[in-house]
Amino acid sequence: MDQSMDQRGVSVSSEPELVSIPATPKGGGLSTPETNAPTPSELRSPRPMAGVASAKSSSWGPTPPRLLSPVSISAMGTPVKRIIGSLKGYLEEVGHLTRLNPQDAWLPITESRSGNAHYAAFHSLNAGLGFQALLLPVAFSFLGWSWGIVALTIAYFWQLYTLWILIKLHEAVPGRRYNRYVELAQAAFGEKLGVWLALFPTVYLSAGTATALILIGGETMKLFFQIVCGSLCTTNPLSTIEWYLVFTSLCIVLSQLPNLNSIAGLSLVGGVTAVTYCTLSWVLSVSQVRPRTISYQPLQLPSFTGSAFSALNALGIIAFAFRGHNLALEIQATMPSTFKHPAHVPMWRGTKVAYILIAMCLFPTAIGGFWAYGNMMPTGGMLNALYAFHNHDIPQGLLATTFLLVVFNCLSSFQIYSMPVFDSFEASYTSRTNRPCSIWVRAGFRVFYGFISLFIGVALPFLSSLAGLLGGLTLPVTFAYPCFMWILIKKPERCSFGWYLNWGLGLLGLGFSLAFSVGGIWSMVNSGLKLKFFKPN
């Protein structure tokens, strides 16, 4: 092999891909140079000492530098090292080199990726706390103290664990972000099966909740104006359906905000109002004199079957109080993500704050409401109990303020629960036309959706009776599917603790879903427990 001497006296091979290896001495080991090792300053110097260079050349021969190794970077000198360091930092900032879909920049959920931990806390609080919390004392009236507290505690930590799973699975595959619940289900269960399992529950949770919010918001607005106006509003009052129309019109106006990040202020308002009216409801109830005939024994029906199904329906009420898992991935999709700053860190930080506040509302509302009314709790929940038992004891201004807070919360919750539906409409439009929606097209979609929700709420008065059944069918979205998706995507070691835990929780969630659905059918047929918030006059 031909060799030549460079200007520094170092032997250089004409074939750089070959490395000359010194002969092995008879002792069996590699020979080491007799000269002293160079100092770190000599290594960093662009012109090393001749003695060191000649010693290296005579003992070891030329060795091509390894890419990005510390020694080779030092030998190349400070300017090259600075460039390589900057390039490495840039690659760390860029992150996963995610394959971006250009269509995502046109859709409401992924149009803006400037979210942070504060926005995550606002959205999670607004999505996770609502009027369902006021129904928890109804469940306690069928379960009693012990089973009610145990069931509420288990459900809280169970759904918190599955929420953590969803946040971790958002970027489980390098180079891919699952921005929507259905996308993650497709990655775990397959394209077709994932759509069948996840599409109906998530659509029902979004559209069904929006319809229920229109009904509750309109009825609460009517009660608010009855309290505020008094006898002045009795001459020609608006009907309940007209109040529904007024509330829907307000929802449509607010829904013109373009994307999920733009409604962060509304989510803050919704979260604050929910915390406030939940706190007011149990504080006002506890501060008043309890009914004389109050009892804390669980309600018993004449037959054992009836009591069993009513208990299942009560457990369903507790499970339905925890909502928002169908929006977790959508909220996390609004955040930037890199290797140094992954999106799951601020998302989990904001979610923890939100669910601490949710726990501070759910547990006092359930325990305080049951302590104040016992098994005399109306099926409509806490606000019905306040209006029925303490209408003349509580100042009218304070009662009206509580109702107004419920209206504000319903207006804010409508926006975040409708955003996935808006996203689906616009995704269908942009995939066909290959261009973003104009302002008029986007406004038309949202006006159409608002009035369709109003029509469903008015035309199907039995929808509230189906709430238990449909709620049981959507229960796996919160308690079961995340556990199965963790097993299928993360693939934990078989027969390990995590493997048994997720299989057990997933199968238990499916069993509860079936049982709660049966309880909902029984309650619908026998009218044992109808979850109407207010009865329109």
N, C-alpha and C positions, 0 to 999 in steps of 0.2 A: 504494500500500500504506500502510495507516494505521500510524503510529508514535506512541509516547508516551514521555514522559520519566519515568524512575524517580526515586526520592529522591536518588540519587547523581549524577544528571545524565547517565546513560547512556541512549542511544537504544535502545529495546526494540521489537522488531517484534511485532505482534499475531499473526503467523503464524510460530511457532517453527521450522517445518520449512523455511522459506525463509531463505537467507543473502544479505544485501545485499553486492554486490561493487562495489568502488570503480571509478570510470572509469579506463580505461587512458590514460595520457598519450601525447602524440604521439611521445615517444621510443620507445615500444614496450614498456616495462617497467612493472611495478607501482610505484606511488608508495610511498615509505617515510615513516614519521612523522619529523618534524623533532626531536621531543623525545628526550631520552636514554632508553635502555631502563631499566625498573625493576630495582632490585636484587633478589636472591633473597629478602631479608627482606620486601620490599614485596609480592612475589608470595605469600609464605606468610601475610601479614597478612590477617585477615578484613575489614579496612576499608582498602583501598588508597588512595593519595594521589589527590586530586581532579584534579590536573594530569595525572597519568598516565591516569586514567579518561577525562577529556575528550579527551586526545590520541588515545586508542584509538578513542573513539566518532567523532571527526571524521574520522580517516584510514581506519579499517578497517570500521567498522560492527559490529554485534553478530554474534557467532559462537557457535552452540550448542556446549557442551562435548562432547568425545568421551569415550566410555565407557572408564574405567580408564586414560586417558592421564595421564602424570605431571603435566602442567600443570593439568588439570582437577581432579585429586585435591588438588593444592596449593591451588587456588583455593577448593575446598569447605571447607578448614579441617582442623585437626588431628583433631577427633573423627571426622569422616566418613572421613578417610584411615586412621585406626586401625581403624575397623570394616571397611573394604574390605580392608585388609591382613590382618586376622584371617580374613576370609572366604576370601581367596585362599590363606592358609596351610592353612585347613581343607580346601579343595578339593584341595590338593596332598597332604594327609595321607590323604584318602579314597581318592585314587588313581584307578584306571581306572573308577570307578563300575560295577564288575563286576555283570553280571546273575547274581544268585545263584539257584541251584536250591534250594528249601526241603528237598528230599529229601537233599541233601548233608549237612545237619546231623544226619541219622539214620544215616549210613553209617560204617563203621569207618575208612576212609581219610581222609575229610574232616570227621569229627565234631569233631576238635580241630585248630585252626590256630595252635597256640602253639609250633611248632617253631622251631629256630634252626640256626646253623651246626654246633654241637656234635652235635645230633641227626642232622643230615645226615651228618656224619662217621661216627657210630656205625652208622647204618643202611647207609650205602654200604660200609663196611668189612665188616659182617656179611654183606651180600648179595653182595659181590664177591670174597670170599676164603673158600674152603672146602676140602673134601676133594679137589676136582679138581686142586688145586695139587700134591698128592702123586703125581699120575699124569704130571707133566711129564717126569721122567726116562725113563719108558717111551717117550715120543715121541722123546726124544734118542737112544735106543738104535736107532731105525730111521732117524733123520736124520743122526746124527753131530754133531760139534762145530759146524762152520761153519753148516750149514743149520739146525740146531736153534736156535742163538743168533740168527741172522738172522730166522727165522720168528717166534720169541718176541718180538723187539724190534719188528718191523713190526706184529704183532697187538696189542701193548700200546698203541702210539701211535695205531693205527687206531681201536681201540675207545674210546680217550680222546677222540679227535676226535668220534666219533659220540655219545658221552655229552654232550659240550659242545653239540652240535646239539640234543639232546633238552631240555637245560636251557634253552636259548635259545628253543625253540619252545613252551615251557610257556605263555607269555603273548605269543605272536606276534601275535595279533589283539586289539586294544584292546577291553576289555569282556568278554573271555572267557578263562577258565583251563582248559586241558586237563589234567584231574586224573588221567587214566588213559591208558595206552598206546593202547588201542582207540579212545578218543575222538580222539586226535591222528591216528590212522590214518584215521578216518572223515572228519576235516576235510581231510586231504590227498588221499585216494584216492576219496572218496565214501562215502555211507552203507553201501551194500551191499558194495562191493569192499573197503572198509576192514575190515569185520567178517570177510570171508572171508580176507583176507591176515593179519590180526593176531590174531584170536581164538584159533585153534587153536595157534599157536606160544606165545602167552603163557599159555594155560591149561596146555599141556604143560609149559612151563618151571616153572610154579608147582606143579601137581599132581604132575608127574613127579619134580621135585626133592624134594618132600615124601615121596613114596614111597621114593625112593632113600635119603633121610635116615633113614627108619624102618629100612630093611634094614641100613644101615651102622652106625647107632647101636645097634641090637639086637645085632649081631655083635660090635661093639667092647665092649659091656657084658659079653658072655659071656667074651671074652678077658681083660677086666679082672678079673673075679671069679675066673677060673682062676688068674691070677697072684697075686692077693691071698690067696685061700683055700688054694691048693695042694692038698695031699692031703685036706683037710677037706671039699672040695666034690665029691669023686669018688664019694661014696656014693649020692646021689640028686640029680644035677645037673639044672638046667632045660634043656630042649631049646632049640634055636635059635628055633623059632616062639614058645615061651613068653617068650623074651627080647624078641622083637619086640613081644609083647603088653605087657610091662612098659614098654618104651620108649614105645609108643603111648599108654599110660595117662598117663605123665608129660607127654607132649606135649599131651594133651587138657586136663590140669589147667592148664598154663601158657597154653593158648590162650584161657582165659576172660578174659584182660585185654581191655578193650573195644575199643581203637582203636590205630592205628599209633603215635601219640605215647606211649601208655602202655607200649609194649614197648621204649622207648629204652634202659632199663637192661639188658634182655636182649640187645639188639643190642650194647651195650658189652661185655657178658660174652662174646658170641659172637665179636666182633672180637678181643678180647684173647686168648682161648683159641686162635683160629685162628693169630694171629701167633706165639703161644708154641709150639704143637705143630709148626708149619712150621719154626720156628727150631731146635727140639730135634731134629727128624728129620734135618736136614742136618748139624747140629753133631755129633750122635752118630755119624752115618755117616762123616763125614770124620775124626773122631778115632780110629776103629778101623782095624785093619790091613785093607788091601784084599785081596780074593781073589787067589790066585796066578795063576789062569788068566784074569784080567780082560783085556778087549780093548775098544778104543774104535772099532773099525770098525763101520759100520752093518750091522745084520743083513740078510743077503741071502737071499732065497728062491730055489728052483731056477729058476723062470721069471721072465722080465722083467715079465710082467703081474702076477704075485704081488708082486714087489718094488715096482712102481708103486702098486698098490692099498694095500699096507701103508704106504707113505710118505704117501699121501693120508689114510689113517686116522690116522697120527701127526700130520699137520697138523690134523686134526679135533680131536685131543686138546688141542692148543695152543689152538685156537679155543674149545673148550668150557671151558677154564680161566677165561675171562673171561665172567662172568655178572653179572646184576644190572641190565641195561639195561631189562628189562621192569618194574622197580620204580622207576626214576629219577623219572618223573613223579608216581608215587604218593607218594614221599618228599617231593618239592617241594610237593605239594598240602597238606602239613601245616603250611606256613609262611604267615604273613600277608604281604600284598603291597600296596604303595602306590606312587605315583609317586616319592616320595622314597626309599623303601626297597623296591625290587622284590625278589621272592623269589629271582630267579636269582643275586643277589649272595651271600647266605649259603649257598645251595645249592652254588654253584661253589667257594666257599671251603672248605666242609666236604669236598666231593668231592676236591679237590686233595690235602688232607691224607690222606684215606683211600687214594687211589691211589698216593701216595708210599709208604705203608706196604705196600700190596699189591705194588708193585714190589720192595720190600726183602725180600719173602717169596718171590715167584715166581722171580726170577732166581737167588738162592742155592740154593733148593730144586732147581731144574732142573739147574743147573751142578754143585752139590755132590753131588747124588744120582747123576748120571751119572759124575762123577769117582770116586765111591766104589765103584760097582758096574758101570759100563760097560754092555756089552750083555748082562750077566747079570742085569739088573734084572727082577724078577718082574712079571708083568702086573698085579698088584694094587697096585703102587706102593711108596712109601717105607716105610710101616709093615709091609707084607709082607716087604720086604727086611730091615728091622731084626729082625723076628721070626725070619726064616729064617737069616740069617747071623750075628747077634750075640745070639741069645737067651741064651747062657751068658756072654757077655762084658760085657754092660751090666747094671748093678745092677737087680734086679727092681723095686725101688721107683721108680726113674726110668722104667723101661719102663711100669709101671702108671700113673704120673702122665701120661705121654704119651697112653695110651689113654683115661684119664679126661677129659683136655682135649678129645679128639675127641668124646666123649659130650656134654660141655657145649656144644660148638660145634654139634653136630647138633640138640640141643634148641632152641638159640637160633635157628638158621637155619630150622628148621621153622616158627617163628612168623611171621617176616617173609615167607617164601615162600608161606605159606598165607593171609596177609591179603587179597590180591586175590580169592581164591576166597571167603573169608568175605564180602567186600564184594559180590561178585556174588550170593551167596545172599540177603543182606539187601536188596539193591537190587530183586531180583525180588519179595520179600515186601512191601516198603514200596510199590512201584508198584501192587500189586494191592489192598492193604488201606488205603493212604493213611494209615499211621500207623507210628511206629517200632517196631522189634522189642522185645519185652519181654525181661527177663533169661532167662526159661526158653526162649523161642524161639531167642534167640542161642546159648544153651548147647546146645540141641538140634542146631542147624546144625553146631556145631563138633565135637560128639561124633560125629555122623553122618559128617562129613568125615574125621575121624581114623580111624575103623574102616573106612571105604571104602578109604582109602589102605593100611591094613594088609591088607585082603582082596586088593587088587590085587597087592601085593608078594608075598603068600604064594601066591595062586592062579595067578600068571603068572610062573613061574620063569625063562622065557626073556626077561623084560623087559630084563635087562642086556645080552643079545645084540642087542637092538634099539636100544641107546643110541646107537650110531654113526649109524644110519639116522635116527632121530628127532631126534638132535642136529643132523645136517646140514640137516634140514628147518626147524629153528628158528634156524639161523644168521643168516638175514636180519634178525631182530629186532635183533641187535647190530651187524652190519656193513653192511647194505644199506638197509633201510627208512628209517633216519634221513636218509641222503643224499637219497633220493628225496623225502621229506617236506620237506626244506629247499628243494629246487628248486620244488616245487609250492606251498608256502606263502609263502616269501620271494621267489620269482620273481627270481633274480639275472639280470643282463644276459646275454643270449644270447652265447655264444662268449667269455665272460669266463673268468678263471682259476677262480673259484669254480664256475662252471657246468660247466666241463670236469672239475674235481676231483670234484665230487659225482656227476656222471654216471659217471665212470670208477670211483670206489670202489663205487658202487651196483651197477653191472654186474659188477664183479669179485667183489663179495660174493655175488651170485646165482650166478655161475659156480662159486665155491668151494662154495657150498651144494649144488649139483648134484653136484660131484665128490666131496665128502665123503659124500654120501648113497650114491653108488655104491660108495665105499670101505667104508662101513658094511655094505651088502648083501653085498659080497664077503667081508668078515671074518666076517659072521654065517654065511654058507654054508660057508666053508672053515675056520672056527674058528681063524683065524690070530691074532686079537688080540681076546680077550674081556676086557672091562673090568669084571671082578668085583673088588670091593675085598677081600673075604675069602671063603673057601669054608667054609660052615658044616659043622661036624662032625656 
